[in-house]
Amino acid sequence: MAQYKPTGFGRQPSHHPDHSLLLDYASGATSEAESLIVATHLTLCAECRRELARLEAVGGSLLESIEPATLDNGFDSGFAAVMARIDGEDAAAPTVGDRRDGGASPGTSCCACDGDDHLLLPAPVRALLDRSLDRVEWKPIMRGLDEAPLPDVAGGAKVRLMRIRAGATVPKHTHRGTEMTLVLAGGFSDEGGHFERGDLAVLGAEADHRPVADPGEDCLCLVVTTAPLRLTGRMGRLLNPFVRF
């Protein structure tokens, strides 16, 4: 197994899920793949755990404040009455900033027991691996870039571990769908900034970037994609018919 340095372990991430993604996660509206990568970020980010607790507290308070609605006039009219009541309560609900910090984490935390895997991989990722990290079969994608697919998840998204060799550059590319990248070790830089352990990058079809791994250490990432990427640039366009990742 690559020897990842302790640099970045215990740091507070600086790139987070946006508010809408965290709200969807809190309400159970995210896909299985999105839930996996957000849950993994949460194990490494105290700030987002506190925000999640606030969102869940707002939702719980809202549900408790809604009086039961009867369906005396039939399902359709009763359902409309329920939705109208929810809309009214939502308009009057306090904002997240008005609520006290719940403080507690959501119950998913990285196990810090003995072993490189337990120190390096948060619990949601370890749960998907059927072997230790040093026995993972890496598949070369191109020079300096390897992948290790993880088990399929519902919804058709592709989930994998990706390793960018120290100092290597991933060719400039955009995406046919969404790409979510969470750094587990090392770091990389692209047009969106510098990303280290715990940082989450969420990119759509409009993004065009060229990640470069930090020197001195391989960059290990958890990546979720909903469609293959598309290489840009003069040479990249020629290679696109052969791209399957």
FIKOL-486475 format. One record per residue (C-alpha): x, y, z; residue in one letter; residue number from 1. Coordinates in steps of 0.001 Angstrom, whole numbers, plus 500000, padded with zeros to 6 digits. Example, Ala and Ser with C-alpha at 12.3 -4.5 7.8 and 13.67 -1.06 7.14 Angstrom:
2
{{512300,495500,507800},A,1};
{{513670,498940,507140},S,2};
***
This chain:
245
{{500000,500000,500000},M,1};
{{501176,503516,499255},A,2};
{{502560,505216,502325},Q,3};
{{500324,508208,502831},Y,4};
{{501694,510923,505074},K,5};
{{499782,512122,508139},P,6};
{{499622,515630,506623},T,7};
{{496013,516800,506617},G,8};
{{494744,514200,509098},F,9};
{{492566,515981,511647},G,10};
{{492335,519198,509580},R,11};
{{489068,521029,509109},Q,12};
{{488057,520813,505430},P,13};
{{487644,524062,503514},S,14};
{{485489,522763,500619},H,15};
{{482027,521482,501590},H,16};
{{478727,520260,500111},P,17};
{{476557,523246,499216},D,18};
{{473526,523970,501375},H,19};
{{471032,522350,498987},S,20};
{{472988,519077,498862},L,21};
{{473280,518938,502646},L,22};
{{469569,519719,502966},L,23};
{{468728,516908,500529},D,24};
{{470920,514553,502569},Y,25};
{{469181,515576,505796},A,26};
{{465755,514914,504250},S,27};
{{466758,511609,502644},G,28};
{{466437,512961,499095},A,29};
{{469987,512150,497925},T,30};
{{470828,509128,495786},S,31};
{{472759,506217,497256},E,32};
{{476015,507434,495683},A,33};
{{475476,511029,496839},E,34};
{{474654,509787,500338},S,35};
{{477890,507784,500416},L,36};
{{480144,510693,499520},I,37};
{{478326,513192,501770},V,38};
{{478427,510735,504691},A,39};
{{482151,510245,504118},T,40};
{{482712,514016,504128},H,41};
{{480701,514266,507350},L,42};
{{483035,511852,509141},T,43};
{{485888,514288,508416},L,44};
{{484094,517633,508839},C,45};
{{482844,518856,512215},A,46};
{{481437,522027,510645},E,47};
{{479097,520097,508339},C,48};
{{478076,517743,511150},R,49};
{{476940,520774,513142},R,50};
{{475095,522162,510117},E,51};
{{473408,518802,509532},L,52};
{{472299,518710,513166},A,53};
{{470768,522173,512755},R,54};
{{468926,521162,509603},L,55};
{{467570,518025,511250},E,56};
{{466486,520064,514283},A,57};
{{464614,522517,512036},V,58};
{{462888,519643,510237},G,59};
{{461963,517914,513493},G,60};
{{460615,521127,514997},S,61};
{{458547,521784,511875},L,62};
{{456979,518320,511936},L,63};
{{456141,518604,515638},E,64};
{{454431,521957,515089},S,65};
{{452100,520748,512335},I,66};
{{448654,519762,513601},E,67};
{{447176,516541,512202},P,68};
{{444992,517109,509138},A,69};
{{441920,514979,508590},T,70};
{{440886,513666,505208},L,71};
{{437140,514142,505750},D,72};
{{436624,515497,502245},N,73};
{{438523,512740,500490},G,74};
{{442196,512106,499755},F,75};
{{442732,514847,497156},D,76};
{{441296,517689,499212},S,77};
{{442925,516370,502391},G,78};
{{446332,516120,500701},F,79};
{{445972,519674,499399},A,80};
{{445175,520879,502921},A,81};
{{448265,519128,504325},V,82};
{{450530,520650,501660},M,83};
{{449073,524114,502208},A,84};
{{449729,523799,505919},R,85};
{{453326,522684,505314},I,86};
{{453871,525635,502968},D,87};
{{452567,528028,505601},G,88};
{{454695,526548,508370},E,89};
{{457769,526604,506152},D,90};
{{457385,530327,505510},A,91};
{{457236,531017,509254},A,92};
{{459974,528568,510285},A,93};
{{463146,530021,511820},P,94};
{{466241,529998,509645},T,95};
{{469185,527753,510406},V,96};
{{471083,530744,511754},G,97};
{{468335,531389,514334},D,98};
{{468702,527961,515947},R,99};
{{471173,526900,518567},R,100};
{{473980,524612,517510},D,101};
{{472982,521034,518223},G,102};
{{476651,520090,518511},G,103};
{{476383,516303,518250},A,104};
{{477685,514458,515214},S,105};
{{475290,512267,513190},P,106};
{{476804,509052,514476},G,107};
{{479152,508333,511595},T,108};
{{482742,508829,512602},S,109};
{{486034,507421,511411},C,110};
{{487290,504618,513623},C,111};
{{490753,505517,514948},A,112};
{{491773,502019,515997},C,113};
{{494968,500258,514922},D,114};
{{495609,499647,511233},G,115};
{{496338,501863,508246},D,116};
{{492901,501306,506704},D,117};
{{491065,502421,509828},H,118};
{{493205,505535,510130},L,119};
{{492998,506452,506449},L,120};
{{489541,505354,505278},L,121};
{{486359,506709,506895},P,122};
{{483805,504094,507918},A,123};
{{481423,504544,504913},P,124};
{{484277,503715,502511},V,125};
{{485599,500800,504572},R,126};
{{482117,499301,504537},A,127};
{{482249,499008,500734},L,128};
{{485696,497409,500510},L,129};
{{485853,493629,500630},D,130};
{{489625,493673,501207},R,131};
{{492309,495752,502848},S,132};
{{493556,498784,500948},L,133};
{{496957,497227,500290},D,134};
{{495184,494389,498420},R,135};
{{493110,496650,496183},V,136};
{{493663,495885,492488},E,137};
{{494383,499229,490865},W,138};
{{493510,499590,487183},K,139};
{{495728,502002,485222},P,140};
{{493672,504620,483367},I,141};
{{496501,506691,481964},M,142};
{{499982,507647,483048},R,143};
{{499848,508713,486690},G,144};
{{496161,507872,487200},L,145};
{{494692,504620,488555},D,146};
{{491211,503563,489633},E,147};
{{489680,500861,491809},A,148};
{{485919,500451,491227},P,149};
{{483761,499975,494301},L,150};
{{480524,497927,494360},P,151};
{{477649,499239,492255},D,152};
{{475105,501453,493956},V,153};
{{471485,502158,493082},A,154};
{{470851,504845,490502},G,155};
{{473575,503972,488002},G,156};
{{476331,506272,489288},A,157};
{{479885,504953,489223},K,158};
{{481743,504869,492558},V,159};
{{485489,504300,492754},R,160};
{{488708,505072,494490},L,161};
{{491086,507062,492320},M,162};
{{494806,507545,492826},R,163};
{{496728,510376,491203},I,164};
{{500450,509818,491476},R,165};
{{502434,512538,493241},A,166};
{{502935,515491,490913},G,167};
{{500933,513913,488080},A,168};
{{498468,515880,485979},T,169};
{{495043,514636,484892},V,170};
{{494329,515848,481335},P,171};
{{491996,518809,481070},K,172};
{{488407,517624,480867},H,173};
{{484773,518440,481368},T,174};
{{481904,516126,482292},H,175};
{{478870,514681,480598},R,176};
{{477229,514481,484018},G,177};
{{478148,515237,487627},T,178};
{{481528,514485,489213},E,179};
{{481925,514462,492995},M,180};
{{485464,514087,494354},T,181};
{{486383,513726,498026},L,182};
{{490073,513742,498973},V,183};
{{491080,511025,501454},L,184};
{{494850,511578,501407},A,185};
{{497320,513883,499717},G,186};
{{495899,516746,497707},G,187};
{{495398,518284,494290},F,188};
{{494882,521683,492725},S,189};
{{492715,522753,489810},D,190};
{{490797,525795,488608},E,191};
{{488561,525531,491707},G,192};
{{491402,525808,494229},G,193};
{{493456,523474,496390},H,194};
{{491860,520344,497851},F,195};
{{493177,518242,500746},E,196};
{{491881,515508,503033},R,197};
{{488149,515934,503667},G,198};
{{487590,518508,500904},D,199};
{{484700,517852,498515},L,200};
{{484541,519101,494915},A,201};
{{481201,518891,493084},V,202};
{{481375,519687,489368},L,203};
{{478738,519708,486645},G,204};
{{478851,519711,482865},A,205};
{{479859,523376,482779},E,206};
{{483181,522757,484574},A,207};
{{486423,522353,482624},D,208};
{{489411,521566,484839},H,209};
{{492899,520080,484968},R,210};
{{493711,518498,488369},P,211};
{{497368,518330,489416},V,212};
{{498377,516173,492397},A,213};
{{500555,517722,495095},D,214};
{{504228,516727,494904},P,215};
{{505660,514234,497371},G,216};
{{502543,512125,498000},E,217};
{{499959,510250,495961},D,218};
{{496470,511757,496064},C,219};
{{493770,509244,497059},L,220};
{{490165,510210,496322},C,221};
{{486653,508808,496531},L,222};
{{484941,509715,493247},V,223};
{{481300,509499,492147},V,224};
{{480422,510147,488489},T,225};
{{477083,509942,486724},T,226};
{{478588,509799,483192},A,227};
{{482026,509494,481566},P,228};
{{484199,512592,481406},L,229};
{{485060,514318,478138},R,230};
{{488622,515351,477398},L,231};
{{489147,518868,476077},T,232};
{{492062,520425,474256},G,233};
{{493529,519502,470884},R,234};
{{494819,516043,471797},M,235};
{{492010,515277,474223},G,236};
{{489337,515567,471560},R,237};
{{491127,512921,469509},L,238};
{{491132,510522,472465},L,239};
{{487475,510956,473482},N,240};
{{486193,507964,471447},P,241};
{{488377,505747,473637},F,242};
{{487463,507304,477010},V,243};
{{485308,505121,479245},R,244};
{{485886,506658,482688},F,245};
***
